[in-house]
Amino acid sequence: CKFEVQIGIASLFFIVLPVIIASAGTVYLLYKRRNDLVTDKLASYDNITLIFLTFTNPECVILLPWRGDAYHLDESPFPNKDALLLSMTKGFEDIPQIFMQVTYAFIYEGDPMTWFSIATTVISLIYLAAAKLIQFFCKAEEQINFDDPSEWVTRGGWNGLCESTERDRFLRDAKLYVAADRKKLIKQMNHMRVITIGDILEMTTEDLKLMGLKANTAYKNLSDLESFANKVYQAHGKTLRMSAPPKEEYNQLTIFVKPVQGSNFSQVVPVDPGVPTAPPSAPPVQTRTQSVVLSSNLTSVLAEVGMDKFHDALWQLGVRHPKMLLDLAIQDFQDIGVEITRVQLRTLHRIAEIPPSGS
């Protein structure tokens, strides 16, 4: 009985201590990051209750009314490392509790189910702690101003900006604050081989429209992205190539998957919903270039993806077969006086990677 009392006192101590630590950490975070919070919303009854909940569960810090531009950790629910660090204080409660459970189960010979429960809890805590430590030490919180040329002087200038892969941060700076929207767009960018900031900036109106339709995103997101890209271009003294598609046209378009006869591929075609179409008989494809059916006739292949304007340039460069497209670089086109963007070059590369029909 004496042992049980001691265990009870220890349990109470390791419940109260983490609450005190989390409370102090929350107050410090609210003070230090006050400019990153929407203070008007913070004073509401709901958020005051949420603050009290954060005292007992620091994970609730992600639910506080953070400003859209306060998120400095890419693809993370935590806006900054201070919030991430606060969530780790939960370990002051979890770790001692695990040790006391093991001690209690060992002395009183716990059954297999008890030990299994403890083991699964330990494993989940290890994975959770590892994920947070990786985010804390491997993710940079450094603020990047894409529209400030002076900041990129030490980062390689305009070329350094174009080679940056901080796409999530770029979209967030473009006021795409909803994480789900950014994830859908980044997923579609991966399919379209838009990997760097330079790839985003070199997207054409047609690329932007197709990406928006495939990602099923609102027109406002495309408009905000185009506006921010324009701002970045102007700040660096460049000429913008991207422009948002007309709002009325975009809102009337939907994605229709059109089977390509005699092949296992499908072609994604934007269509007017007012025009009746036959239901698709093939699964959706990931990108426009995946809809291409590889043919021995390079001209027809280029036409299917809207790249036929490069036919003469490719012929001049000695390209006679789609597989030869993989060897091309932007410099090759520049040498013959032809302008091509990175996105367009990636489209040509993608054509070469698609296996022929029937292979």
Contacts in CASP RR format, 6 or more apart in sequence:
PFRMAT RR
TARGET T0000
AUTHOR 0000-0000-0000
METHOD contacts of the structure
MODEL  1
CKFEVQIGIASLFFIVLPVIIASAGTVYLLYKRRNDLVTDKLASYDNITL
IFLTFTNPECVILLPWRGDAYHLDESPFPNKDALLLSMTKGFEDIPQIFM
QVTYAFIYEGDPMTWFSIATTVISLIYLAAAKLIQFFCKAEEQINFDDPS
EWVTRGGWNGLCESTERDRFLRDAKLYVAADRKKLIKQMNHMRVITIGDI
LEMTTEDLKLMGLKANTAYKNLSDLESFANKVYQAHGKTLRMSAPPKEEY
NQLTIFVKPVQGSNFSQVVPVDPGVPTAPPSAPPVQTRTQSVVLSSNLTS
VLAEVGMDKFHDALWQLGVRHPKMLLDLAIQDFQDIGVEITRVQLRTLHR
IAEIPPSGS
3 107 0 8 1.000
7 100 0 8 1.000
7 103 0 8 1.000
7 104 0 8 1.000
10 96 0 8 1.000
10 100 0 8 1.000
11 97 0 8 1.000
11 100 0 8 1.000
14 92 0 8 1.000
14 93 0 8 1.000
14 96 0 8 1.000
14 97 0 8 1.000
14 100 0 8 1.000
15 93 0 8 1.000
17 92 0 8 1.000
17 93 0 8 1.000
18 89 0 8 1.000
18 90 0 8 1.000
18 91 0 8 1.000
18 92 0 8 1.000
18 93 0 8 1.000
19 55 0 8 1.000
19 56 0 8 1.000
21 89 0 8 1.000
21 92 0 8 1.000
22 54 0 8 1.000
22 55 0 8 1.000
22 56 0 8 1.000
22 57 0 8 1.000
22 58 0 8 1.000
22 86 0 8 1.000
22 89 0 8 1.000
22 90 0 8 1.000
23 55 0 8 1.000
25 86 0 8 1.000
25 89 0 8 1.000
26 51 0 8 1.000
26 54 0 8 1.000
26 55 0 8 1.000
26 58 0 8 1.000
26 61 0 8 1.000
26 86 0 8 1.000
29 61 0 8 1.000
29 82 0 8 1.000
29 83 0 8 1.000
29 86 0 8 1.000
30 37 0 8 1.000
30 42 0 8 1.000
30 51 0 8 1.000
32 82 0 8 1.000
33 70 0 8 1.000
33 79 0 8 1.000
33 80 0 8 1.000
33 82 0 8 1.000
33 83 0 8 1.000
36 66 0 8 1.000
36 67 0 8 1.000
36 70 0 8 1.000
36 79 0 8 1.000
36 80 0 8 1.000
37 64 0 8 1.000
37 65 0 8 1.000
37 66 0 8 1.000
37 67 0 8 1.000
37 70 0 8 1.000
38 65 0 8 1.000
38 66 0 8 1.000
38 67 0 8 1.000
41 47 0 8 1.000
41 65 0 8 1.000
42 48 0 8 1.000
42 51 0 8 1.000
42 64 0 8 1.000
42 65 0 8 1.000
47 64 0 8 1.000
47 65 0 8 1.000
50 60 0 8 1.000
50 63 0 8 1.000
50 64 0 8 1.000
51 64 0 8 1.000
53 60 0 8 1.000
54 60 0 8 1.000
54 61 0 8 1.000
54 64 0 8 1.000
54 86 0 8 1.000
57 90 0 8 1.000
58 86 0 8 1.000
58 87 0 8 1.000
58 88 0 8 1.000
58 89 0 8 1.000
58 90 0 8 1.000
59 87 0 8 1.000
59 90 0 8 1.000
61 78 0 8 1.000
61 83 0 8 1.000
61 86 0 8 1.000
61 87 0 8 1.000
62 77 0 8 1.000
62 78 0 8 1.000
62 79 0 8 1.000
62 83 0 8 1.000
62 87 0 8 1.000
66 79 0 8 1.000
68 172 0 8 1.000
68 177 0 8 1.000
69 172 0 8 1.000
69 173 0 8 1.000
69 177 0 8 1.000
70 79 0 8 1.000
70 80 0 8 1.000
71 79 0 8 1.000
71 80 0 8 1.000
71 172 0 8 1.000
71 177 0 8 1.000
72 79 0 8 1.000
72 80 0 8 1.000
72 141 0 8 1.000
72 142 0 8 1.000
72 143 0 8 1.000
72 169 0 8 1.000
73 79 0 8 1.000
73 80 0 8 1.000
73 81 0 8 1.000
73 84 0 8 1.000
73 135 0 8 1.000
73 139 0 8 1.000
73 141 0 8 1.000
74 139 0 8 1.000
74 166 0 8 1.000
74 168 0 8 1.000
74 169 0 8 1.000
75 168 0 8 1.000
75 179 0 8 1.000
75 183 0 8 1.000
76 84 0 8 1.000
76 135 0 8 1.000
76 139 0 8 1.000
77 179 0 8 1.000
78 84 0 8 1.000
78 87 0 8 1.000
78 135 0 8 1.000
80 141 0 8 1.000
81 136 0 8 1.000
81 139 0 8 1.000
81 141 0 8 1.000
84 132 0 8 1.000
84 135 0 8 1.000
84 136 0 8 1.000
85 136 0 8 1.000
87 132 0 8 1.000
88 129 0 8 1.000
88 132 0 8 1.000
88 136 0 8 1.000
91 125 0 8 1.000
91 129 0 8 1.000
94 125 0 8 1.000
95 125 0 8 1.000
98 118 0 8 1.000
98 121 0 8 1.000
98 122 0 8 1.000
98 125 0 8 1.000
101 118 0 8 1.000
101 121 0 8 1.000
102 118 0 8 1.000
105 114 0 8 1.000
105 115 0 8 1.000
105 118 0 8 1.000
144 151 0 8 1.000
144 164 0 8 1.000
144 166 0 8 1.000
144 169 0 8 1.000
144 173 0 8 1.000
145 151 0 8 1.000
146 161 0 8 1.000
146 170 0 8 1.000
146 173 0 8 1.000
146 197 0 8 1.000
146 228 0 8 1.000
146 232 0 8 1.000
147 228 0 8 1.000
147 231 0 8 1.000
147 232 0 8 1.000
147 235 0 8 1.000
147 236 0 8 1.000
148 235 0 8 1.000
149 157 0 8 1.000
149 158 0 8 1.000
149 235 0 8 1.000
149 236 0 8 1.000
152 158 0 8 1.000
152 160 0 8 1.000
152 161 0 8 1.000
152 236 0 8 1.000
155 161 0 8 1.000
155 164 0 8 1.000
158 236 0 8 1.000
158 238 0 8 1.000
161 197 0 8 1.000
161 198 0 8 1.000
161 232 0 8 1.000
161 236 0 8 1.000
162 196 0 8 1.000
162 197 0 8 1.000
162 198 0 8 1.000
162 201 0 8 1.000
163 196 0 8 1.000
163 197 0 8 1.000
163 198 0 8 1.000
164 170 0 8 1.000
164 196 0 8 1.000
164 197 0 8 1.000
164 198 0 8 1.000
165 195 0 8 1.000
165 196 0 8 1.000
165 197 0 8 1.000
166 197 0 8 1.000
167 186 0 8 1.000
167 189 0 8 1.000
167 194 0 8 1.000
167 195 0 8 1.000
167 196 0 8 1.000
167 197 0 8 1.000
167 200 0 8 1.000
168 182 0 8 1.000
168 186 0 8 1.000
170 197 0 8 1.000
170 200 0 8 1.000
170 228 0 8 1.000
171 182 0 8 1.000
171 185 0 8 1.000
171 186 0 8 1.000
171 225 0 8 1.000
172 182 0 8 1.000
173 228 0 8 1.000
174 224 0 8 1.000
174 225 0 8 1.000
174 227 0 8 1.000
174 228 0 8 1.000
174 229 0 8 1.000
175 224 0 8 1.000
175 228 0 8 1.000
176 182 0 8 1.000
176 185 0 8 1.000
176 221 0 8 1.000
176 224 0 8 1.000
176 225 0 8 1.000
181 215 0 8 1.000
181 217 0 8 1.000
181 218 0 8 1.000
181 221 0 8 1.000
184 215 0 8 1.000
184 216 0 8 1.000
184 217 0 8 1.000
185 211 0 8 1.000
185 212 0 8 1.000
185 215 0 8 1.000
185 217 0 8 1.000
185 221 0 8 1.000
187 215 0 8 1.000
188 211 0 8 1.000
188 212 0 8 1.000
188 214 0 8 1.000
188 215 0 8 1.000
189 195 0 8 1.000
189 199 0 8 1.000
189 200 0 8 1.000
189 211 0 8 1.000
191 214 0 8 1.000
191 286 0 8 1.000
191 287 0 8 1.000
191 290 0 8 1.000
192 207 0 8 1.000
192 210 0 8 1.000
192 211 0 8 1.000
192 287 0 8 1.000
192 288 0 8 1.000
192 343 0 8 1.000
192 346 0 8 1.000
193 199 0 8 1.000
193 287 0 8 1.000
193 343 0 8 1.000
193 346 0 8 1.000
193 347 0 8 1.000
193 349 0 8 1.000
193 350 0 8 1.000
194 200 0 8 1.000
194 203 0 8 1.000
194 207 0 8 1.000
194 211 0 8 1.000
194 343 0 8 1.000
194 346 0 8 1.000
196 342 0 8 1.000
198 342 0 8 1.000
199 342 0 8 1.000
199 343 0 8 1.000
199 346 0 8 1.000
200 225 0 8 1.000
200 229 0 8 1.000
201 229 0 8 1.000
201 232 0 8 1.000
201 233 0 8 1.000
201 241 0 8 1.000
201 242 0 8 1.000
202 241 0 8 1.000
202 242 0 8 1.000
202 341 0 8 1.000
202 342 0 8 1.000
202 343 0 8 1.000
202 344 0 8 1.000
203 211 0 8 1.000
203 241 0 8 1.000
203 242 0 8 1.000
203 341 0 8 1.000
203 343 0 8 1.000
204 241 0 8 1.000
204 242 0 8 1.000
204 341 0 8 1.000
204 343 0 8 1.000
204 344 0 8 1.000
205 242 0 8 1.000
205 243 0 8 1.000
205 244 0 8 1.000
205 245 0 8 1.000
207 343 0 8 1.000
208 222 0 8 1.000
208 225 0 8 1.000
208 226 0 8 1.000
208 242 0 8 1.000
208 243 0 8 1.000
208 244 0 8 1.000
208 245 0 8 1.000
209 222 0 8 1.000
209 245 0 8 1.000
209 250 0 8 1.000
209 253 0 8 1.000
209 270 0 8 1.000
210 268 0 8 1.000
210 270 0 8 1.000
210 288 0 8 1.000
211 222 0 8 1.000
212 221 0 8 1.000
212 222 0 8 1.000
213 250 0 8 1.000
213 253 0 8 1.000
213 254 0 8 1.000
213 255 0 8 1.000
213 270 0 8 1.000
214 255 0 8 1.000
214 268 0 8 1.000
214 287 0 8 1.000
219 244 0 8 1.000
219 247 0 8 1.000
219 250 0 8 1.000
219 251 0 8 1.000
222 244 0 8 1.000
222 245 0 8 1.000
222 250 0 8 1.000
223 244 0 8 1.000
223 247 0 8 1.000
225 244 0 8 1.000
226 242 0 8 1.000
226 243 0 8 1.000
226 244 0 8 1.000
229 240 0 8 1.000
229 242 0 8 1.000
230 240 0 8 1.000
230 242 0 8 1.000
233 239 0 8 1.000
233 240 0 8 1.000
234 240 0 8 1.000
241 341 0 8 1.000
244 250 0 8 1.000
252 272 0 8 1.000
252 273 0 8 1.000
253 270 0 8 1.000
253 271 0 8 1.000
253 272 0 8 1.000
254 270 0 8 1.000
254 271 0 8 1.000
254 273 0 8 1.000
255 268 0 8 1.000
255 269 0 8 1.000
255 270 0 8 1.000
255 284 0 8 1.000
256 268 0 8 1.000
256 269 0 8 1.000
256 270 0 8 1.000
256 271 0 8 1.000
256 277 0 8 1.000
256 280 0 8 1.000
257 266 0 8 1.000
257 267 0 8 1.000
257 268 0 8 1.000
257 269 0 8 1.000
257 280 0 8 1.000
257 282 0 8 1.000
257 283 0 8 1.000
257 284 0 8 1.000
257 285 0 8 1.000
258 266 0 8 1.000
258 267 0 8 1.000
258 268 0 8 1.000
258 269 0 8 1.000
258 280 0 8 1.000
259 266 0 8 1.000
259 267 0 8 1.000
259 280 0 8 1.000
259 281 0 8 1.000
259 282 0 8 1.000
260 266 0 8 1.000
260 267 0 8 1.000
260 282 0 8 1.000
260 291 0 8 1.000
260 293 0 8 1.000
262 293 0 8 1.000
262 357 0 8 1.000
263 293 0 8 1.000
263 357 0 8 1.000
263 358 0 8 1.000
264 282 0 8 1.000
264 357 0 8 1.000
264 358 0 8 1.000
265 282 0 8 1.000
265 285 0 8 1.000
265 290 0 8 1.000
265 291 0 8 1.000
265 292 0 8 1.000
265 293 0 8 1.000
265 354 0 8 1.000
265 357 0 8 1.000
266 280 0 8 1.000
266 282 0 8 1.000
266 283 0 8 1.000
266 284 0 8 1.000
266 285 0 8 1.000
266 291 0 8 1.000
267 285 0 8 1.000
267 291 0 8 1.000
267 304 0 8 1.000
268 284 0 8 1.000
268 285 0 8 1.000
268 288 0 8 1.000
268 291 0 8 1.000
271 277 0 8 1.000
285 291 0 8 1.000
287 350 0 8 1.000
288 305 0 8 1.000
288 347 0 8 1.000
289 305 0 8 1.000
289 347 0 8 1.000
289 350 0 8 1.000
289 351 0 8 1.000
289 354 0 8 1.000
290 350 0 8 1.000
290 354 0 8 1.000
291 304 0 8 1.000
291 305 0 8 1.000
292 301 0 8 1.000
292 304 0 8 1.000
292 305 0 8 1.000
292 351 0 8 1.000
292 354 0 8 1.000
293 301 0 8 1.000
293 304 0 8 1.000
293 357 0 8 1.000
294 301 0 8 1.000
294 322 0 8 1.000
294 351 0 8 1.000
294 354 0 8 1.000
294 355 0 8 1.000
294 356 0 8 1.000
294 357 0 8 1.000
295 301 0 8 1.000
295 356 0 8 1.000
295 357 0 8 1.000
296 321 0 8 1.000
298 311 0 8 1.000
298 314 0 8 1.000
298 319 0 8 1.000
298 320 0 8 1.000
298 321 0 8 1.000
298 322 0 8 1.000
299 308 0 8 1.000
299 311 0 8 1.000
301 322 0 8 1.000
301 351 0 8 1.000
302 308 0 8 1.000
302 310 0 8 1.000
302 311 0 8 1.000
302 314 0 8 1.000
302 351 0 8 1.000
305 347 0 8 1.000
305 351 0 8 1.000
307 344 0 8 1.000
307 347 0 8 1.000
307 348 0 8 1.000
307 351 0 8 1.000
310 333 0 8 1.000
310 338 0 8 1.000
310 340 0 8 1.000
310 344 0 8 1.000
310 348 0 8 1.000
313 333 0 8 1.000
313 336 0 8 1.000
313 338 0 8 1.000
313 340 0 8 1.000
314 325 0 8 1.000
314 328 0 8 1.000
316 336 0 8 1.000
317 328 0 8 1.000
317 332 0 8 1.000
317 333 0 8 1.000
317 336 0 8 1.000
318 324 0 8 1.000
319 325 0 8 1.000
319 328 0 8 1.000
322 351 0 8 1.000
322 352 0 8 1.000
323 352 0 8 1.000
324 352 0 8 1.000
325 348 0 8 1.000
325 349 0 8 1.000
325 351 0 8 1.000
325 352 0 8 1.000
326 349 0 8 1.000
326 352 0 8 1.000
326 353 0 8 1.000
328 345 0 8 1.000
328 348 0 8 1.000
328 349 0 8 1.000
329 345 0 8 1.000
330 340 0 8 1.000
330 342 0 8 1.000
330 345 0 8 1.000
333 339 0 8 1.000
333 340 0 8 1.000
333 345 0 8 1.000
END
